[in-house]
Amino acid sequence: MFRRIGRADHAADFIEGKDRCMPSLTFEPGGKTLHVKKGLTILQAARLHHVHIRTRCHGQASCLMCKVLVPDDRSKAALSAPAPRERFRLGDRIEQGYRLACQAVVQGDARVTIPEDPLKAVIRNKLANRQQEQEDLW
């Protein structure tokens, strides 16, 4: 039987059987798996569990910074269908597997990939090029 603490209506309050009550959401890279309440967006779940997803519009589907890649059909089926606003914003990227974390609602077990921050990618590439240049000198 389940033991409850605090409010009885909150799915996260179950101590035992947590994985049976709530879907799992796995973030790549890193493989961090969370058990989240159904009905939360990916962005809400990430914030609750301290997983950083960039956003500027605070979940209003206007900045497109919270794009995540949903790599497989099983995970796509575990998320809500894209709303017209999300389809308009993402265009053909939806067919490539991208979703907005602020709009995709978790309904089952899913795996998503958070793309690398563009600024971090530029810095990483510059550092790699500098290291290669130094190795070439020796």
C-alpha positions in Angstrom: 0.0 0.0 0.0 1.1 3.6 -0.5 2.1 5.8 2.4 1.3 9.4 1.9 2.8 12.5 3.4 1.4 16.0 3.2 -1.5 16.7 0.7 -3.2 13.6 -0.6 -4.0 15.1 -4.0 -0.3 15.6 -5.1 1.1 12.7 -7.0 4.7 13.6 -5.9 3.7 12.9 -2.3 3.6 9.1 -2.8 6.7 7.6 -1.2 6.4 4.0 -2.5 5.5 3.0 -6.1 6.5 6.4 -7.4 7.6 5.0 -10.8 4.1 3.3 -11.2 2.2 6.5 -10.4 4.1 9.0 -12.6 5.7 8.8 -16.0 9.5 9.1 -16.4 11.1 11.9 -18.4 14.7 11.4 -19.4 16.9 14.3 -20.4 19.9 13.8 -22.7 22.7 14.5 -22.7 23.4 13.1 -19.3 20.6 10.6 -19.0 19.0 12.3 -16.0 15.6 10.6 -15.4 12.8 12.2 -13.5 9.4 11.0 -12.4 7.0 13.7 -13.2 3.3 14.4 -12.7 1.2 13.9 -15.8 0.0 17.1 -17.3 3.2 19.1 -16.7 5.0 20.6 -19.6 8.6 19.5 -20.2 9.7 22.9 -19.1 7.7 22.8 -15.9 9.1 19.4 -15.1 12.6 20.5 -15.8 12.4 23.5 -13.6 10.9 21.5 -10.7 13.9 19.1 -10.9 16.6 21.7 -11.6 17.3 20.7 -15.2 18.3 23.8 -17.2 16.4 24.6 -20.4 17.0 28.0 -21.9 14.0 30.3 -22.2 13.4 34.0 -22.4 9.6 34.2 -22.7 8.8 32.2 -19.5 6.8 29.5 -21.3 4.7 31.6 -23.8 6.0 29.9 -27.0 7.3 33.1 -28.4 11.1 32.9 -28.0 11.8 29.4 -29.5 14.7 29.0 -27.1 13.2 26.0 -25.3 13.4 23.7 -28.3 14.0 20.0 -27.4 14.5 17.1 -29.7 12.2 14.1 -29.3 14.2 11.3 -30.9 11.9 8.4 -31.1 8.2 7.6 -31.9 7.6 6.1 -28.5 8.6 9.4 -26.8 6.6 11.4 -29.4 3.5 9.4 -28.5 4.1 10.1 -24.8 3.8 13.9 -25.3 0.7 15.9 -26.2 0.1 16.6 -29.8 1.6 20.0 -31.0 -0.9 22.8 -30.7 -1.5 25.1 -33.7 0.6 27.8 -32.1 3.6 25.4 -31.6 3.2 24.1 -35.2 3.2 27.7 -36.5 6.3 28.6 -34.5 8.4 25.5 -35.3 7.3 25.0 -38.9 9.0 22.0 -40.6 11.2 21.4 -37.5 8.2 19.5 -36.0 8.7 16.8 -38.6 12.4 16.7 -37.6 11.4 15.8 -34.1 11.6 19.2 -32.4 9.1 20.4 -29.8 8.9 23.4 -27.5 9.5 22.4 -23.9 7.0 25.0 -22.8 4.2 23.5 -24.9 4.8 19.7 -24.9 2.8 18.1 -22.1 4.1 14.9 -20.5 1.5 12.1 -20.7 3.8 9.0 -20.5 7.4 7.9 -20.4 9.5 10.0 -22.7 13.1 10.8 -23.6 14.2 14.3 -24.9 17.5 15.8 -25.9 18.3 19.3 -24.9 20.4 20.9 -27.7 23.7 22.5 -26.8 23.5 26.2 -26.0 24.7 28.0 -29.2 27.1 30.3 -27.3 28.6 27.3 -25.5 29.0 25.6 -28.8 30.9 28.5 -30.3 33.2 28.7 -27.2 33.8 25.0 -27.3 34.7 25.1 -31.0 37.1 28.0 -30.5 38.8 26.3 -27.6 39.1 23.1 -29.7 40.6 25.0 -32.6 43.1 26.8 -30.3 44.2 23.5 -28.8 44.6 22.0 -32.3 46.7 25.0 -33.4 48.9 24.6 -30.4 49.4 20.9 -31.0 50.3 21.7 -34.6 53.0 24.0 -33.5 54.8 21.3 -31.5 
